[in-house]
Structures are given as structure tokens and as C-alpha cells.
């Protein structure tokens, strides 16, 4: 198996995505996850940009990372400075990183209009900058910015820039599709020419996704001879994003047979992907290949029937290879095979009559506005109720929610819950930012002493959808709540003309699912 170097730039290029901001603590947590995943390089950031970036390098050195080299990012020296007094180069050295990535101009348009220097002067700038970092002991990765656009405009000059970096001692030359406008056939042809001309050097690829080809372009470059691949986790990046390492890594390992991540580390890919979404307070991309929640989700009855007979019929790999899982989605369109598949997963066994009963009940509830596709927790409880194994963890006596808004404008929300656990009655009050938050606080307060495991449950998403909009303010609403504990994520659903009651139903199901799950474990 031939080695491919995987280089992550989530902490720099990924942070340039709209709506993305990582604190110092966030960056350190992500770096630890990437190191455990086994990536070869983690680019820590642009050292000269601000104090937080420099702090990252100081703190990450204390973490004792085992698998990844930390890389400092910076520019070649400015046209009117020397290497010894250049702020960017010296910041890279001050980081004490193991490697430095230099971004160099290879498109003559940028040299003239951005650097405002001559083409020959830019060659000198590139050579001197690489030599300076090498002299101080850094491994140098030479990012040839806008290389493909530059090559198409002036191939002779763009190749001269690569030669300047190579002759100065760069360890790796990375070809960048910075504007993301190239197609795979272009990337393949140009990369192949570069690999032939610089046959003794490691050639890399860095692509952006402006034509939705970043992953395909990276794979085309690898096919042409590139052995260093740059990208970000979840494809985060400026404009349309960067090449997605969550897709590239399994494609390289499982489809092309390259040595990138070993089997055990590849199995943590889904976990790392989702943790980065969570750290960044970002909504996960459900249909992302390999690691998305929908990547191995099946809804069509014919598909599920075939999958129950042979898993290869509608899955290109076993989901556990990347740490994901197979899901059978329940809806009023489901056939009996879908329900049987869910029962098998729950280890209930094959019972066609039970499956028919469940399907009938699902169809009845979905006609009332319920939806179980995103509410696996509620579906699991529904099955237990139908087969008679459900035992409620508590009985509600009553709840009351009060919302006050005095003239001062400050809204005060309070929920009172009275319930019974066994033969004990709890009567508690909870406060919150809104009625659902207050109900959640009161419910946890009432049950906390009986079920301490609830402290691990966090509500991570709350969605409201009007079911029958034509009814106006009297319309039914569907509330779906997504919850998680240390081990799993589940969804629950409630439907009512009253949004608070719909929320209560979903909250209760969330708690009951957690307690029923813990009782089995």
C-alpha cells in the first residue's frame, strides 16, 4: 500500500468559512481529535495574524500529540523586506512548529497586481523564503497558490515558481486550485506534467469546491501522481469550502487502496466529523457521504427488503468501516420490510403480524401529523407500547406554564410540574428562557433524584413545523426534539394544536427513551 500524506487545514482554511469561529479551546480540542484520527499534518493557523493563533502553538505543544505534525502557515516575504525582518516568516519560526507551509504566488496576474513586483523578483522572494525556513530546521511545504489558473495563463512562469521552491529545498510542492474553478481532467493533465518534471519531489494537491469538484479534483491529482492531499474536515472553507477529508480519506483507503488511515482509526471518522460540527456549533450535513446521518439511511421498502437479504444490494461499503451505522427510516410510505428491519435491529426478531400492527399504527399517527423519520426514540417507545413491554418511568399529575412580561420588557417564564414516581409525588418549579426550557428544567428537577443518568442528557436541537397551515393559529404543530447523552443521539416527536403540549410530548419521550435505554444496558 503506497503512502498518501493527509494534511488538515480545518483550523486555518476551515475557519475562513462563513459562520465558523473556533476559540482557542475549540482549536485545541479539534487538534486532539485530528491527532487521534491519525492525520499526518495539522495546520494550526496563520501565526502572524493575531495573538490567539500564536497561543494555539504554545498550548498545542503541551498536549503531547502522537501522530500528527503541527504546521505553521505563512506567506513568503514581502517584496520590500528581507527574510530576517519579515513578520510572517519570523512568526512561523517563533511557533516552534515542526513544519511550515509557505503560500507563494504562481499566477503572474497575482504577482503583478497583488504583490506589485516583477516576475523575476517573485522567484527570488520564493527562493529566499524557503531557504530561510530550511536554514532554521523547518520542514517546508510550498503551497503554490492559484497554480492551475496560473499554469493555464502562463505555464512557463508557473513552472519556474515551482522550480524556485524546489531548488531552495522545499520538501513538498502543493498545487493549489485556489479559486476552485478547475475540472478533474484539467487537474489530472497539469498535475501529471508537474509530477513528471519534478519526479524526485513529493507533489501535493489543495482544492476548493467552487465547481463541486474539490474531492474529484483531489482524486484526479492522486491518480496523476500527487502523494500529499490537503483538505478540511467536513469540507469547511471559504466560499463553497475545501476538499472534504471525511470523504477523501475513505475514498483513498477503501476505494483506491492507499495507506492513509489504518482500519481502527478509520472507524473513528464519523465520530470526529460530528464532534467538529458540535464544537463549531454547526448543523451537521445529513447527506454527507460516509459520515452523514443519512449516508446509510434507507427509506424505500424495496431497498430495505433487499438489504435484509444482502447488505451489498444498496450499500457501497459496510457503514461500520467508517464508524457510521445503518438506519431504516419509518414513514407512512414504509412497507412491512422496513418495520421488520427496525425490529431486527432492536433484536426483537421477525414477527410479520407485529410488523403489520406497527405499520398500521405508524400510518394512523402520521395521518395525525406525527413523523417518525427523525424520531427514532419515539418509534422505539411506540414499538414497546404495542408489544406490551413499555412501563412508564413516571406518571404526570399536571403541569402549568406561566409567561409574564411586565412593562420593563423582561420576560419571565416558570413551569410547575406535579408527577408521581412509584408511590412518591414530586411537585417542583423550574425557570427558563421560554416555556419549553422551563418545562425541561422542571422535569429534570423532578426526576433527578430518581434517575441520576438524566444529567448526561442534553437537548441539541428543537424544531417546530405547522402540520395543517390552512387552520391558521388553530393549526396542529409538530415538535421534534433531538437529544444526546455520552453514547448516542435520538429524536422524539410530539403533535398538538398547543405548541407547549407538543413540546411536552417530545420532552417526555426523550426522557423515557433515555431511561428505557439505560435499563437495558
C-alpha positions as CSV (number, residue, x, y, z in Angstrom):
1,X,0.0,0.0,0.0
2,X,1.5,3.3,-1.1
3,X,1.5,6.1,1.4
4,X,-0.6,9.3,0.9
5,X,0.1,12.2,3.3
6,X,-3.1,13.7,4.7
7,X,-2.8,17.4,5.6
8,X,-5.6,19.0,7.5
9,X,-6.3,22.8,7.4
10,X,-9.6,23.0,9.3
11,X,-8.0,25.3,11.9
12,X,-7.0,27.8,9.3
13,X,-8.7,27.4,5.9
14,X,-11.8,25.8,7.6
15,X,-12.1,28.8,9.9
16,X,-12.4,31.1,6.8
17,X,-15.9,29.6,6.2
18,X,-18.8,31.9,6.7
19,X,-20.3,31.4,10.2
20,X,-17.3,29.5,11.6
21,X,-15.3,30.7,14.5
22,X,-13.2,28.5,16.8
23,X,-12.0,29.6,20.2
24,X,-8.5,28.7,21.4
25,X,-10.1,25.9,23.4
26,X,-12.0,24.7,20.4
27,X,-8.9,24.6,18.3
28,X,-7.0,22.6,20.9
29,X,-9.9,20.1,21.2
30,X,-10.1,19.7,17.4
31,X,-6.3,19.2,17.2
32,X,-6.5,16.4,19.7
33,X,-9.3,14.7,17.7
34,X,-7.4,15.0,14.4
35,X,-4.3,13.6,16.1
36,X,-6.2,10.6,17.4
37,X,-7.6,10.1,13.9
38,X,-4.1,9.8,12.6
39,X,-3.7,12.6,10.1
40,X,-0.1,13.3,9.1
41,X,-0.2,17.1,9.3
42,X,-2.4,19.6,11.3
43,X,-2.1,23.2,10.1
44,X,-2.5,25.3,13.3
45,X,-3.2,28.7,11.7
46,X,-1.6,31.8,10.3
47,X,0.8,32.6,13.1
48,X,1.3,36.3,12.3
49,X,-2.4,37.1,12.2
50,X,-3.3,37.5,15.9
51,X,-2.3,36.6,19.5
52,X,-4.8,33.7,19.7
53,X,-3.1,31.9,16.8
54,X,0.3,32.1,18.5
55,X,-1.3,30.9,21.7
56,X,-2.5,27.8,19.9
57,X,1.0,26.8,19.0
58,X,2.2,27.4,22.6
59,X,-0.6,25.3,24.1
60,X,-0.7,22.5,21.5
61,X,2.9,21.8,22.2
62,X,1.9,20.8,25.7
63,X,-0.7,18.2,24.6
64,X,1.8,15.6,23.6
65,X,0.3,14.7,20.2
66,X,1.4,11.3,18.9
67,X,0.5,11.0,15.3
68,X,0.4,14.4,13.6
69,X,3.0,17.1,12.9
70,X,1.8,20.6,13.8
71,X,2.3,23.1,10.9
72,X,2.6,26.9,10.9
73,X,1.2,28.8,8.0
74,X,2.5,32.0,6.5
75,X,3.5,34.0,3.4
76,X,6.7,34.3,1.5
77,X,8.5,37.5,2.5
78,X,7.1,40.9,1.4
79,X,8.6,42.4,-1.7
80,X,10.1,45.3,0.2
81,X,11.5,43.4,3.2
82,X,14.3,40.9,3.9
83,X,13.7,37.4,5.2
84,X,15.4,38.3,8.5
85,X,12.9,41.1,9.3
86,X,9.8,39.7,7.7
87,X,7.0,39.4,10.2
88,X,5.3,36.4,8.7
89,X,8.4,34.3,8.4
90,X,9.6,35.1,11.9
91,X,6.2,34.3,13.4
92,X,6.4,30.9,11.7
93,X,9.7,30.3,13.4
94,X,8.5,31.6,16.7
95,X,5.7,29.0,16.7
96,X,8.3,26.2,17.2
97,X,6.2,24.1,14.9
98,X,7.7,21.0,13.2
99,X,6.8,22.2,9.7
100,X,5.9,25.5,7.9
101,X,3.6,26.0,4.9
102,X,4.6,28.9,2.7
103,X,2.0,30.3,0.3
104,X,3.7,31.5,-2.8
105,X,2.3,33.3,-5.9
106,X,2.4,31.3,-9.1
107,X,0.0,33.2,-11.2
108,X,1.6,36.1,-13.0
109,X,-1.6,38.2,-12.6
110,X,-1.2,38.0,-8.8
111,X,2.5,38.8,-8.9
112,X,1.8,42.0,-10.9
113,X,-1.5,43.1,-9.3
114,X,-1.2,41.9,-5.7
115,X,2.5,41.7,-4.9
116,X,3.3,44.7,-7.1
117,X,6.7,43.3,-8.1
118,X,8.4,41.9,-11.2
119,X,8.1,38.2,-12.1
120,X,11.8,37.7,-11.5
121,X,11.6,39.3,-8.1
122,X,8.9,36.9,-7.1
123,X,11.2,34.0,-7.9
124,X,13.8,35.5,-5.6
125,X,11.2,36.0,-2.9
126,X,10.1,32.4,-3.1
127,X,13.7,31.0,-3.0
128,X,14.9,33.2,-0.2
129,X,11.8,32.4,1.9
130,X,12.1,28.6,1.6
131,X,15.9,28.8,2.3
132,X,15.3,30.9,5.4
133,X,12.9,28.4,7.0
134,X,15.0,25.4,5.9
135,X,18.1,27.1,7.5
136,X,16.2,27.2,10.8
137,X,15.3,23.5,10.6
138,X,11.7,23.5,9.4
139,X,10.2,21.0,7.0
140,X,8.8,23.3,4.3
141,X,5.6,22.7,2.4
142,X,5.4,25.1,-0.6
143,X,1.8,26.0,-1.4
144,X,1.7,27.1,-5.0
145,X,-1.3,29.4,-4.8
146,X,-3.5,29.7,-7.9
147,X,-1.2,27.3,-9.6
148,X,-3.8,25.8,-12.0
149,X,-5.1,29.2,-13.1
150,X,-1.5,30.5,-13.4
151,X,-0.5,27.5,-15.4
152,X,-3.4,27.9,-17.9
153,X,-2.5,31.6,-18.3
154,X,1.3,31.3,-18.3
155,X,2.6,27.8,-17.9
156,X,6.3,28.6,-18.3
157,X,6.3,31.1,-15.4
158,X,4.2,29.0,-13.1
159,X,6.7,26.1,-13.5
160,X,9.5,28.5,-12.8
161,X,8.0,29.3,-9.5
162,X,7.7,25.6,-8.6
163,X,11.4,25.2,-9.6
164,X,12.4,28.1,-7.4
165,X,10.8,26.5,-4.4
166,X,12.1,23.0,-5.2
167,X,15.7,24.2,-5.8
168,X,15.6,26.2,-2.5
169,X,14.9,22.9,-0.6
170,X,11.1,22.7,-0.2
171,X,10.1,19.2,0.9
172,X,6.7,19.2,-0.7
173,X,5.3,21.2,-3.6
174,X,1.5,21.6,-3.3
175,X,-0.5,22.6,-6.4
176,X,-3.5,24.8,-5.4
177,X,-6.8,25.3,-7.2
178,X,-7.4,28.3,-5.1
179,X,-10.4,29.7,-7.0
180,X,-11.9,26.2,-7.2
181,X,-12.7,26.6,-10.9
182,X,-10.9,23.6,-12.4
183,X,-12.4,20.3,-13.5
184,X,-10.8,16.9,-12.9
185,X,-9.5,16.4,-16.5
186,X,-7.5,19.7,-16.2
187,X,-6.2,18.8,-12.7
188,X,-5.1,15.4,-13.9
189,X,-3.3,16.6,-17.0
190,X,-1.5,19.5,-15.3
191,X,-0.6,17.5,-12.2
192,X,0.8,14.7,-14.4
193,X,3.1,17.2,-16.2
194,X,4.3,18.5,-12.8
195,X,5.0,15.1,-11.4
196,X,7.0,14.1,-14.5
197,X,9.1,17.3,-14.3
198,X,9.7,17.1,-10.5
199,X,9.9,13.3,-10.2
200,X,12.1,13.3,-7.2
201,X,9.8,15.5,-5.1
202,X,6.6,14.9,-3.2
203,X,3.8,16.7,-5.1
204,X,0.6,17.7,-3.2
205,X,-2.9,18.9,-4.1
206,X,-5.1,21.6,-2.4
207,X,-8.5,22.2,-3.9
208,X,-11.6,24.3,-3.3
209,X,-15.1,23.3,-4.1
210,X,-16.5,26.2,-6.2
211,X,-17.5,23.8,-9.0
212,X,-18.4,21.0,-6.6
213,X,-15.3,19.1,-7.8
214,X,-12.9,19.5,-4.9
215,X,-12.9,15.8,-4.0
216,X,-12.9,14.6,-7.6
217,X,-10.1,17.1,-8.4
218,X,-8.0,15.8,-5.4
219,X,-8.5,12.2,-6.5
220,X,-7.6,13.1,-10.1
221,X,-4.3,14.6,-8.8
222,X,-3.6,11.5,-6.8
223,X,-4.2,9.4,-10.0
224,X,-1.7,11.7,-11.8
225,X,1.0,11.1,-9.1
226,X,0.3,13.5,-6.2
227,X,1.1,11.9,-2.8
228,X,0.2,14.7,-0.4
229,X,-3.5,15.7,-0.1
230,X,-4.7,18.8,1.7
231,X,-8.3,19.4,2.9
232,X,-10.6,20.2,5.8
233,X,-12.9,18.1,8.0
234,X,-16.5,18.2,6.7
235,X,-15.3,20.3,3.8
236,X,-15.3,23.6,5.8
237,X,-13.7,26.5,4.0
238,X,-14.1,29.9,2.3
239,X,-16.9,30.3,-0.2
240,X,-18.0,26.8,-1.1
241,X,-15.5,25.0,1.0
242,X,-12.4,22.9,0.6
243,X,-11.8,19.3,-0.3
244,X,-13.5,17.2,2.4
245,X,-11.1,14.9,4.2
246,X,-14.1,12.9,5.6
247,X,-14.8,11.8,2.0
248,X,-11.2,11.8,0.7
249,X,-9.8,9.6,3.4
250,X,-12.2,6.6,2.9
251,X,-12.0,7.0,-0.8
252,X,-8.3,6.8,-0.8
253,X,-8.2,3.9,1.7
254,X,-11.2,1.9,0.8
255,X,-11.6,2.5,-2.9
256,X,-8.0,3.1,-4.1
257,X,-6.1,1.1,-1.6
258,X,-3.7,3.8,-0.4
259,X,-2.1,3.8,3.1
260,X,-3.8,6.8,4.7
261,X,-5.6,5.8,8.0
262,X,-5.4,2.4,9.5
263,X,-8.6,0.3,10.0
264,X,-9.1,1.2,13.6
265,X,-8.6,5.0,13.1
266,X,-10.9,5.0,10.0
267,X,-13.6,3.6,12.3
268,X,-13.5,6.9,14.3
269,X,-14.1,9.1,11.3
270,X,-17.8,9.6,11.8
271,X,-17.3,10.4,15.5
272,X,-14.6,13.0,14.7
273,X,-16.7,14.6,11.9
274,X,-19.7,15.1,14.2
275,X,-17.6,16.3,17.1
276,X,-16.2,19.1,14.9
277,X,-19.7,20.1,13.9
278,X,-20.6,20.2,17.5
279,X,-17.6,22.2,18.7
280,X,-18.2,24.7,15.9
281,X,-21.9,24.9,16.8
282,X,-22.7,24.0,13.2
283,X,-25.6,22.0,11.8
284,X,-24.3,18.6,10.5
285,X,-24.7,17.9,6.8
286,X,-27.1,15.0,6.9
287,X,-26.3,13.6,3.4
288,X,-22.6,13.9,3.6
289,X,-21.0,10.7,2.1
290,X,-19.6,8.2,4.5
291,X,-20.1,10.1,7.8
292,X,-23.5,11.9,7.4
293,X,-26.5,10.6,9.3
294,X,-28.3,9.8,6.1
295,X,-25.2,8.2,4.4
296,X,-26.6,4.7,5.2
297,X,-30.3,5.6,5.8
298,X,-32.8,3.7,3.8
299,X,-36.5,4.6,3.3
300,X,-37.7,2.7,0.3
301,X,-39.5,-0.5,1.2
302,X,-37.9,-2.3,-1.8
303,X,-34.4,-1.2,-0.8
304,X,-34.9,-2.3,2.8
305,X,-36.3,-5.7,1.7
306,X,-33.2,-6.3,-0.4
307,X,-30.9,-5.1,2.3
308,X,-32.3,-7.6,4.8
309,X,-31.4,-10.3,2.3
310,X,-28.0,-9.0,1.4
311,X,-26.4,-5.8,2.7
312,X,-24.4,-5.2,-0.5
313,X,-27.6,-4.6,-2.5
314,X,-27.9,-0.9,-1.5
315,X,-24.7,0.0,0.3
316,X,-21.3,0.5,-1.3
317,X,-19.4,-0.3,2.0
318,X,-20.4,-1.6,5.4
319,X,-21.1,1.5,7.5
320,X,-19.1,0.4,10.5
321,X,-15.9,0.7,8.4
322,X,-16.1,4.5,9.0
323,X,-17.9,4.3,12.3
324,X,-21.4,5.0,10.9
325,X,-24.5,2.9,11.2
326,X,-27.3,1.7,9.1
327,X,-30.7,3.3,9.6
328,X,-34.2,2.2,8.4
329,X,-36.5,5.2,8.2
330,X,-40.1,4.8,9.2
331,X,-42.9,6.7,7.5
332,X,-46.4,6.2,6.1
333,X,-44.7,5.1,2.9
334,X,-42.9,2.3,4.6
335,X,-43.6,-1.3,3.8
336,X,-43.6,-4.2,6.2
337,X,-39.9,-4.9,5.4
338,X,-39.0,-1.5,6.8
339,X,-40.6,-2.3,10.1
340,X,-39.1,-5.8,10.1
341,X,-35.7,-4.3,9.6
342,X,-36.2,-2.0,12.6
343,X,-37.3,-4.9,14.7
344,X,-34.3,-6.9,13.7
345,X,-32.0,-4.0,14.7
346,X,-33.8,-3.9,18.1
347,X,-33.3,-7.6,18.4
348,X,-37.0,-8.3,18.7
349,X,-36.9,-10.8,15.9
350,X,-39.0,-11.4,12.8
351,X,-42.8,-11.2,13.5
352,X,-44.8,-10.3,10.4
353,X,-48.0,-9.8,12.3
354,X,-46.3,-7.4,14.8
355,X,-44.8,-5.6,11.9
356,X,-48.2,-5.1,10.3
357,X,-49.7,-3.9,13.5
358,X,-46.8,-1.4,14.0
359,X,-47.1,-0.2,10.4
360,X,-50.8,0.4,10.7
361,X,-50.3,2.4,13.9
362,X,-47.5,4.5,12.3
363,X,-49.8,5.3,9.3
364,X,-52.6,6.3,11.7
365,X,-50.3,8.6,13.7
366,X,-48.6,10.1,10.6
367,X,-52.1,11.0,9.3
368,X,-52.5,13.0,12.5
369,X,-49.2,14.8,11.9
370,X,-46.6,12.7,13.6
371,X,-43.4,11.9,11.8
372,X,-41.1,9.1,12.8
373,X,-38.4,9.5,10.2
374,X,-36.4,11.8,12.5
375,X,-37.9,10.5,15.8
376,X,-36.3,7.1,16.3
377,X,-36.7,7.4,20.1
378,X,-40.5,7.9,19.8
379,X,-40.7,5.0,17.4
380,X,-38.8,2.7,19.7
381,X,-41.2,3.6,22.5
382,X,-44.2,3.1,20.2
383,X,-43.0,-0.5,19.5
384,X,-42.6,-1.2,23.2
385,X,-46.2,0.0,23.8
386,X,-47.6,-2.2,21.1
387,X,-45.8,-5.3,22.2
388,X,-46.7,-4.5,25.9
389,X,-43.2,-4.1,27.3
390,X,-43.4,-0.4,28.0
391,X,-43.5,0.6,31.6
392,X,-43.7,4.4,32.2
393,X,-41.0,5.8,34.5
394,X,-43.4,8.3,36.0
395,X,-47.0,9.5,35.8
396,X,-47.9,13.1,35.2
397,X,-50.5,14.6,37.5
398,X,-50.4,18.1,36.0
399,X,-48.1,20.8,34.7
400,X,-48.6,24.5,34.4
401,X,-46.5,27.1,32.5
402,X,-46.6,30.8,33.2
403,X,-45.1,33.5,31.0
404,X,-45.0,37.1,32.3
405,X,-43.9,40.2,30.5
406,X,-44.1,43.3,32.7
407,X,-43.7,46.9,31.4
408,X,-40.0,46.6,31.9
409,X,-39.9,44.2,29.0
410,X,-38.1,41.4,30.7
411,X,-39.9,38.1,30.1
412,X,-40.2,35.7,33.0
413,X,-41.1,32.0,32.4
414,X,-41.9,29.5,35.1
415,X,-43.1,25.9,34.8
416,X,-44.7,23.9,37.6
417,X,-44.8,20.1,37.4
418,X,-46.5,17.6,39.7
419,X,-45.8,14.0,39.0
420,X,-45.6,10.6,40.6
421,X,-42.7,8.2,40.6
422,X,-43.7,4.9,42.1
423,X,-45.6,5.9,45.3
424,X,-43.8,9.3,45.7
425,X,-45.1,12.6,44.5
426,X,-42.8,15.4,43.3
427,X,-44.1,19.0,43.0
428,X,-41.4,21.3,41.6
429,X,-40.9,24.6,39.8
430,X,-38.5,25.3,37.0
431,X,-37.5,28.5,35.4
432,X,-36.2,29.0,31.8
433,X,-35.8,31.4,28.9
434,X,-39.0,30.1,27.4
435,X,-41.8,27.7,28.2
436,X,-40.1,24.6,26.7
437,X,-36.8,25.4,28.5
438,X,-38.7,25.9,31.8
439,X,-40.6,22.6,31.3
440,X,-37.4,20.8,30.6
441,X,-35.8,22.3,33.7
442,X,-38.7,21.4,35.9
443,X,-38.9,17.8,34.5
444,X,-35.2,17.2,35.2
445,X,-35.6,18.7,38.7
446,X,-38.5,16.4,39.5
447,X,-36.8,13.2,38.2
448,X,-33.2,13.9,39.0
449,X,-33.1,12.2,42.4
450,X,-34.8,9.1,41.0
451,X,-32.9,8.8,37.7
452,X,-29.4,10.4,38.0
453,X,-28.5,9.3,34.5
454,X,-30.6,12.2,33.1
455,X,-27.8,14.6,34.0
456,X,-26.0,13.3,30.9
457,X,-28.8,14.2,28.5
458,X,-28.6,17.4,26.5
459,X,-31.2,18.8,24.1
460,X,-29.2,19.7,20.9
461,X,-32.0,20.6,18.5
462,X,-35.6,21.7,18.6
463,X,-37.8,22.0,15.5
464,X,-41.4,23.2,15.0
465,X,-43.4,22.6,11.9
466,X,-47.0,23.6,11.2
467,X,-48.9,20.5,10.1
468,X,-52.1,22.0,8.6
469,X,-51.2,25.6,7.8
470,X,-54.7,26.4,6.5
471,X,-56.1,26.2,10.0
472,X,-54.2,29.3,10.9
473,X,-53.5,29.8,14.6
474,X,-55.6,26.7,15.4
475,X,-53.3,24.5,13.3
476,X,-51.6,21.5,14.7
477,X,-47.8,21.8,15.2
478,X,-45.2,19.0,15.1
479,X,-42.3,19.4,17.5
480,X,-39.2,17.3,17.0
481,X,-36.5,17.3,19.7
482,X,-33.0,15.9,19.2
483,X,-31.2,14.7,22.4
484,X,-27.9,13.2,23.2
485,X,-26.0,11.5,26.0
486,X,-22.4,10.3,26.2
487,X,-23.1,7.4,23.8
488,X,-25.9,8.3,21.3
489,X,-28.3,10.7,19.7
490,X,-32.0,10.2,19.4
491,X,-35.1,12.1,18.2
492,X,-38.6,12.3,19.6
493,X,-41.8,13.8,18.4
494,X,-45.0,15.4,19.7
495,X,-48.1,16.8,17.9
496,X,-50.8,19.0,19.2
497,X,-52.8,22.2,18.5
498,X,-50.9,23.5,21.5
499,X,-47.2,24.1,20.9
500,X,-46.4,23.6,24.6
501,X,-48.2,20.3,24.8
502,X,-46.5,19.1,21.6
503,X,-43.2,20.1,23.2
504,X,-44.1,18.3,26.4
505,X,-44.9,15.1,24.5
506,X,-41.5,15.2,22.8
507,X,-39.7,16.0,26.0
508,X,-41.3,13.1,27.8
509,X,-40.4,10.7,25.0
510,X,-36.9,12.0,25.1
511,X,-36.6,11.2,28.9
512,X,-38.4,7.9,28.6
513,X,-36.3,6.7,25.7
514,X,-33.1,7.5,27.8
515,X,-34.4,5.7,30.8
516,X,-35.6,2.7,28.9
517,X,-32.3,2.5,27.1
518,X,-30.3,2.7,30.3
519,X,-32.4,0.0,31.9
520,X,-31.4,-2.4,29.0
521,X,-27.7,-1.7,29.2
